[in-house]
Amino acid sequence: MMNYVVTTSNRPKYEQIVAAKKIAEEYKVKFIKRKSIGSYVAENDIDFYYILDKNNQLKIYDGKEMFFFHPSMSKVRQKNLKDGQRDHLIESINPAGDEKILDLTFGLGSEALLMAKFLTTGTVTGIEASIHIYRIVSYGLKNYPYQYEWLKEAASKIEIINMNMKQYLKEEADDSFDIVYCDPMFDIPILKSNSLNPIRKFASYDTVEDEDFENMRRISRDKIIIKSRVTDRLFKKINEYGFENINGSKRSGIMYGVMSVK
Ligand SMILES: C[S@@+](CC[C@H](N)C(=O)[O-])C[C@H]1O[C@@H](n2cnc3c(N)ncnc32)[C@H](O)[C@@H]1O
């Protein structure tokens, strides 16, 4: 169990305090005035605290690192696509626009935003096991001051559920989604300037077991896509399961295994 409280950024506005108190109430933890947070942390066994800032952005600070929602990786990948570079996930999906996509490992939602960019009537349902990642990212998706219309529109096509994918996969009906996508944490992380670094402390490190894989197949109407690093145990499984296509760059060693279930 992690201990945490909720506060605001420095010199908060009245509305900010009211909103942060409401968040603390919802999370069933204490609200601590910003002025007192230093002494509160020093005197209590606290792992981190939530901060509601003056731009209505929710963050987590653990004394070292700030974790907050930002769509920067989706922006970079969209720009690369625009500049004519390949994106192996988008190529693997080959979206028509009306797909119902299930993203079983939502994380920061960077890939969900990118996938949603290519949808017209389609939707993305995201599953995230970690309550803290879920809170920060779902609050961010809703309240981020998007500078680009495409990001705002993409975010409106996404719904996130705080649940373990294993449970979700068991309960979901056959053929519920067109695409089922899964990107668990790598066994051997790539730490250097990685956008996922702030979530490592909160993330779930579950992997895909045979039962999960069978359920993915059962609930998908079209394709299953699993991302893995070539050095991971999961990559061996992708080969064992007989995924037909493995797309990715040899240089990065990050691969998308694609299996058609039609
Ligand atoms: C590598 S990150 C996904 C990154 C994501 N594709 C993105 O673009 O931001 C993996 C995420 O899946 C979550 N996760 C791992 N196992 C899970 C499980 N069994 N159920 C739901 N979420 C899980 C982790 O907590 C983490 O947030």
The ligand as an SDF file (V2000), in Angstrom:
LIG
                    3D

 27 29  0  0  0  0  0  0  0  0999 V2000
    4.4550   -0.2590  -21.6740 C   0  0  0  0  0  0  0  0  0  0  0  0
    3.1320    0.5360  -20.8860 S   0  0  0  0  0  0  0  0  0  0  0  0
    2.0310    0.8900  -22.2310 C   0  0  0  0  0  0  0  0  0  0  0  0
    2.3740    2.1360  -22.9620 C   0  0  0  0  0  0  0  0  0  0  0  0
    1.3050    2.5600  -23.9230 C   0  0  0  0  0  0  0  0  0  0  0  0
    1.2540    1.6990  -25.0750 N   0  0  0  0  0  0  0  0  0  0  0  0
    1.5120    4.0120  -24.3240 C   0  0  0  0  0  0  0  0  0  0  0  0
    1.5370    4.2990  -25.5330 O   0  0  0  0  0  0  0  0  0  0  0  0
    1.6220    4.8730  -23.4420 O   0  0  0  0  0  0  0  0  0  0  0  0
    2.2900   -0.7590  -20.0670 C   0  0  0  0  0  0  0  0  0  0  0  0
    1.1140   -0.3130  -19.2430 C   0  0  0  0  0  0  0  0  0  0  0  0
    0.2540   -1.4300  -19.0690 O   0  0  0  0  0  0  0  0  0  0  0  0
   -0.1400   -1.5220  -17.7210 C   0  0  0  0  0  0  0  0  0  0  0  0
   -0.4030   -2.9370  -17.4350 N   0  0  0  0  0  0  0  0  0  0  0  0
    0.4970   -3.9500  -17.2670 C   0  0  0  0  0  0  0  0  0  0  0  0
   -0.1140   -5.0980  -17.0020 N   0  0  0  0  0  0  0  0  0  0  0  0
   -1.4470   -4.8360  -17.0310 C   0  0  0  0  0  0  0  0  0  0  0  0
   -2.6000   -5.6430  -16.8250 C   0  0  0  0  0  0  0  0  0  0  0  0
   -2.5180   -6.9320  -16.5150 N   0  0  0  0  0  0  0  0  0  0  0  0
   -3.8040   -5.0550  -16.9460 N   0  0  0  0  0  0  0  0  0  0  0  0
   -3.9140   -3.7440  -17.2660 C   0  0  0  0  0  0  0  0  0  0  0  0
   -2.8580   -2.9340  -17.4210 N   0  0  0  0  0  0  0  0  0  0  0  0
   -1.6340   -3.4720  -17.3210 C   0  0  0  0  0  0  0  0  0  0  0  0
    1.0200   -0.9460  -16.9320 C   0  0  0  0  0  0  0  0  0  0  0  0
    0.6080   -0.5110  -15.6520 O   0  0  0  0  0  0  0  0  0  0  0  0
    1.4740    0.1800  -17.8500 C   0  0  0  0  0  0  0  0  0  0  0  0
    0.7920    1.3560  -17.5820 O   0  0  0  0  0  0  0  0  0  0  0  0
  1  2  1  0
  2  3  1  0
  2 10  1  0
  3  4  1  0
  4  5  1  0
  5  6  1  0
  5  7  1  0
  7  8  2  0
  7  9  1  0
 10 11  1  0
 11 12  1  0
 11 26  1  0
 12 13  1  0
 13 14  1  0
 13 24  1  0
 14 15  1  0
 14 23  1  0
 15 16  2  0
 16 17  1  0
 17 18  1  0
 17 23  2  0
 18 19  1  0
 18 20  2  0
 20 21  1  0
 21 22  2  0
 22 23  1  0
 24 25  1  0
 24 26  1  0
 26 27  1  0
M  CHG  2   2   1   9  -1
M  END
$$$$
